[in-house]
Amino acid sequence: MLDMNQEPVKKNSSYIQKRITNLEREIEKLKKSKSDEDYFRKRSAETLIQRQQQILSSKNQEFNTVSLWGLYGPDDMKMFKSMTLPVFSSPTGAPFDSLLDGALLLSSQTINDPNKIYSRIDNTTIDHLAMKLAALEGKTIDEETQALCLSSGMSAIFLATMPFLEVGDHILSSNQIYGGSEQLFNITYPKMGWTVDWVHEPWSVEAWQEQIIQKTKLLYVETPSNPNLFIANIPTLAKLAHDYNLPLIVDSSVASPALLRPLEHGADIVIHSISKVMGSSGRAIGGAIIAKKNITTSVPDLREDFVNKVKRSHFRNLGPCLHPPSAAAIWDDLVTLQLKIKAMSDNALQIADFLDKHDKIEKVNYPGLSSHPQHDLAKKLMRFEDDSVGFSHLLSFYILGGYDAAVRFVEVINFGVEVADLGRNYTTICHPASTTHGQMTSEMREKMGVSDNLIRYSVGLEGVNDAIRALSKALSIL
Ligand SMILES: Cc1ncc(COP(=O)(O)O)c(C=O)c1O
């Protein structure tokens, strides 16, 4: 870590400060003990203090500094003899110091530093990615945040929701979500005895409230949503959820913490597909769950320490671990996160504006346009650290001429790539009704506004004039 000692603590950090004080007290007590068990407990508490101090420092650094360094600083570089974050691909790290050391680690009574258990559970490279993500997502809040990295965004969605659910339980979800998430809730979850209801007017808090039932265990939103850029009112929904003792879970993959930090607005758990803009080079698939301590839930077991609880139980049992080289690739991609999101958002706004004025376009979905129904809300919630607004890299638009015109557009556009992907450094274009949202029923698609003439356009880092010229040319051919 860079030397941050000269920096006074300027953000609210009373929660973490208190935790450090408690850990220091615990260490003082443990020091007096002669038992082997207390020796390992003391070592674990010391590791925890060191992490807490690093988290505290990161709260006082600027976003770009945290996204660059994470918690991998000069001391780690010296220890690992590597300026870049090393890829630890071995299934296990250091051997246990003793049988007792192993027993305490495996029963989660002590924590792991460096990696000693097994890479499915803990891995030094992946831990560094998790710590960076937790620091970025929790930058603006008082509490400590923790992250769990997983093999994909889908496994993050599964493991962020499944721990709350028993047979017969119920999820209430915005209908404005990625097609894969819809399929998970609609096709896979009923097999476990879990049901989902869709809020078809997710902008209306009354619509949410009317659909909460006794068996509801969580509220679920995606914001901005893929592909229609619906913006959820996180503060209002968090309040509603908390009034019913429920957690609000937010898929924030499109915005990334550079633009939106749902925990700051009251959400309990954030999900990311880190395969997208957070891993914009497109070298890896991954997911993350980030939560603060003491979430709101009617499931007592999960309240205090959601991430660690899930990590030590269902995650460990199911095995959806991230591949260490993927973790390193995404860790590297995060280095320039805010710079990329700013450039992509600037480009996207200009492209949205161009399309909005074009006579072959019926409508553009982009929260940066004043015509977007949640434009004011987006301006309030989607802000870079310097308080400037940004609306993400993603937009979608309806082409006049229905399905045929949309398909023709995808065929003739001579810029970017046609793939079922988004958040890349380069522009990607897709026709959701036949790809990402193609497995839904047409009724569900219509209700969520994924019509046959909708095009999803993920803005890249190319020159914006090149992009606009290509769009203009393609539209002129239709
Ligand atoms: C908003 C959103 N959430 C989750 C996912 C799933 O992520 P992954 O592909 O990493 O499993 C996607 C994939 O496109 C997505 O767009």
The ligand as an SDF file (V2000), in Angstrom:
LIG
                    3D

 16 16  0  0  0  0  0  0  0  0999 V2000
  -27.0060   -6.9850  -16.0690 C   0  0  0  0  0  0  0  0  0  0  0  0
  -26.4270   -8.3570  -16.1250 C   0  0  0  0  0  0  0  0  0  0  0  0
  -26.3580   -9.0810  -14.9890 N   0  0  0  0  0  0  0  0  0  0  0  0
  -25.8570  -10.3330  -15.0060 C   0  0  0  0  0  0  0  0  0  0  0  0
  -25.3960  -10.9070  -16.1540 C   0  0  0  0  0  0  0  0  0  0  0  0
  -24.8160  -12.3010  -16.1200 C   0  0  0  0  0  0  0  0  0  0  0  0
  -23.4540  -12.2030  -16.0640 O   0  0  0  0  0  0  0  0  0  0  0  0
  -22.4350  -13.3700  -16.5680 P   0  0  0  0  0  0  0  0  0  0  0  0
  -22.5330  -13.4140  -18.0310 O   0  0  0  0  0  0  0  0  0  0  0  0
  -21.1160  -12.8960  -16.0530 O   0  0  0  0  0  0  0  0  0  0  0  0
  -22.8720  -14.6240  -15.9090 O   0  0  0  0  0  0  0  0  0  0  0  0
  -25.4360  -10.1900  -17.3500 C   0  0  0  0  0  0  0  0  0  0  0  0
  -24.9410  -10.7960  -18.6020 C   0  0  0  0  0  0  0  0  0  0  0  0
  -25.0700  -10.2410  -19.6660 O   0  0  0  0  0  0  0  0  0  0  0  0
  -25.9770   -8.8860  -17.3370 C   0  0  0  0  0  0  0  0  0  0  0  0
  -26.0450   -8.1490  -18.4400 O   0  0  0  0  0  0  0  0  0  0  0  0
  1  2  1  0
  2  3  1  0
  2 15  2  0
  3  4  2  0
  4  5  1  0
  5  6  1  0
  5 12  2  0
  6  7  1  0
  7  8  1  0
  8  9  2  0
  8 10  1  0
  8 11  1  0
 12 13  1  0
 12 15  1  0
 13 14  2  0
 15 16  1  0
M  END
$$$$
